[in-house]
Amino acid sequence: MLRVALLGLLSASLAYGGEWRSLEAAARSILGPGQGVYIEAADGSVLLAQAAATPVHPASVSKVPTTLALLRKLGPEHRFLTTFAADGPIAGGTLEGDLWVQSGGDPYFVDENALLVVERLNEIGVQRVSGTLRTRGGLTFDWQSDADGARLSQVMSGRAPAAAWTAVRGLAVGADVAPAASLVAPEIQFERAANLAPPGGADSRVERVLLVHRSQPLLTLLKGLNDYSNNIFKPLADAAGGAAEVQSLARSVVPAAMQSEIVVTDGAGGDPGNRLSPRAAVKLLRALEQELAADNHALFDILPVAGIDQGTLRQRLNAPDEAGRVVGKTGTFGDYGASALIGAIATRDQGTVYFAILNHGIAVPEARRRQDRFLRALLARLPSVRWNYEPDVRAAVARAEVLITP
């Protein structure tokens, strides 16, 4: 029996050897002989390497080391705080003074979150502000800098998109209270235009904290940003210590021979100086997986799953026998001829198989076509299985919360 088993293993090994040799030919013919690709098995054995040590522009794959750095520094349950305070009394529905907004760096503060805040302010009796809305801390709103709070003030004053209020009203479904009856979003009227805090902070008036908006946990926040490859990652990298710190950490988790193959000049992937090799990309992906596993999470908890999650991979590798089998991160920057796809595939007999495809000098639509065609060839050679993953389909605002202070 032992001899039969050994012969079976040998036959399987020889068969896989032939499969990988044929995949080398497929890489040359499908991706192009100078294009970078690297595939590694769960045990670290190299299954395929073509131009694997050549660093090229990785575009938004640069978000992977930034994601790792943010998790390492802040932890998956970290929440960014945005504080709302009054510098005057509240009487007859009016805050007699200014409403102060202190940003804690939340990159995901959008229309829905602003409406959630307005709803709570109305609950505690604020319908009108005799002064203005003042900001501190470099507010980001609707994915853009809103340093003076002008756009936030407009949304809070009743100019929010209808869809945003629909999402917030939907939070009451299934709760202990009935859904809000009004189809009209709540609002607060400001007597004066929004403005930055004056130099030196507040004047002699004493501020009293009214509400604290707590962002969704960092894990799901990063999942949403990675799904859509949102470039708010660039300023968000500052929360991890900046691009230099991200690069330092990224180099520390790969073998010494690969460290020079990682160059991070911004945290999102838009800067022309960013560089990454396919083999270093896989090592970074595995380091991210290890970081997640320490808190019982997996790659699909923070990166998009092809054919399942909304965003950059929703319409890719989404056939019935493909959807849910590839978790990964895209990268696209046409100006540099950069297009990338790195990720992982779960298999029945080889554990997780990791891959990185970093195209350069190819038009983006053609690069994506080649990537998908090559991955289909890879899936055909692997006994792959769907990841054990169910997407969280709730609106992002459902994972945030607003605390009313005593």
Stockholm file with secondary structure:
# STOCKHOLM 1.0

chainA/1-406         MLRVALLGLLSASLAYGGEWRSLEAAARSILGPGQGVYIEAADGSVLLAQAAATPVHPASVSKVPTTLALLRKLGPEHRFLTTFAADGPIAGGTLEGDLWVQSGGDPYFVDENALLVVERLNEIGVQRVSGTLRTRGGLTFDWQSDADGARLSQVMSGRAPAAAWTAVRGLAVGADVAPAASLVAPEIQFERAANLAPPGGADSRVERVLLVHRSQPLLTLLKGLNDYSNNIFKPLADAAGGAAEVQSLARSVVPAAMQSEIVVTDGAGGDPGNRLSPRAAVKLLRALEQELAADNHALFDILPVAGIDQGTLRQRLNAPDEAGRVVGKTGTFGDYGASALIGAIATRDQGTVYFAILNHGIAVPEARRRQDRFLRALLARLPSVRWNYEPDVRAAVARAEVLITP
#=GR chainA/1-406 SS CHHHHHHHHHHHHHHHHHHHHHHHHHIIIIICTTSEEEEECTTSCEEEEESTTCCBCCGGGGHHHHHHHHHHHHCTTCCCEEEEEESSCEETTEESSCEEEEECCCTTCCHHHHHHHHHHHHHTTCSEESSCEEEESCCEETTEECTTCHHHHHIIIIICCHHHHHHHHGGGTTSSSCCCCCSSCCCCEESSCCEECCTTSCCSSCCEEEEEEECCCHHHHHHHHHHHTCTTHHHHGGGGTCHHHHHHHHHHTSCGGGGGGEECSSSSSCSTTCEECHHHHHHHHHHHHHHHHTTTCCGGGTSCBTTTSSSTTTTSSCSTTTTTSEEEEEEEEGGGTEEEEEEEEEBSSSCEEEEEEEEESSCHHHHHHHHHHHHHHHHHHSCBCCCSCCCCCSCGGGGCEEEECC
#=GC SS_cons         CHHHHHHHHHHHHHHHHHHHHHHHHHIIIIICTTSEEEEECTTSCEEEEESTTCCBCCGGGGHHHHHHHHHHHHCTTCCCEEEEEESSCEETTEESSCEEEEECCCTTCCHHHHHHHHHHHHHTTCSEESSCEEEESCCEETTEECTTCHHHHHIIIIICCHHHHHHHHGGGTTSSSCCCCCSSCCCCEESSCCEECCTTSCCSSCCEEEEEEECCCHHHHHHHHHHHTCTTHHHHGGGGTCHHHHHHHHHHTSCGGGGGGEECSSSSSCSTTCEECHHHHHHHHHHHHHHHHTTTCCGGGTSCBTTTSSSTTTTSSCSTTTTTSEEEEEEEEGGGTEEEEEEEEEBSSSCEEEEEEEEESSCHHHHHHHHHHHHHHHHHHSCBCCCSCCCCCSCGGGGCEEEECC
//
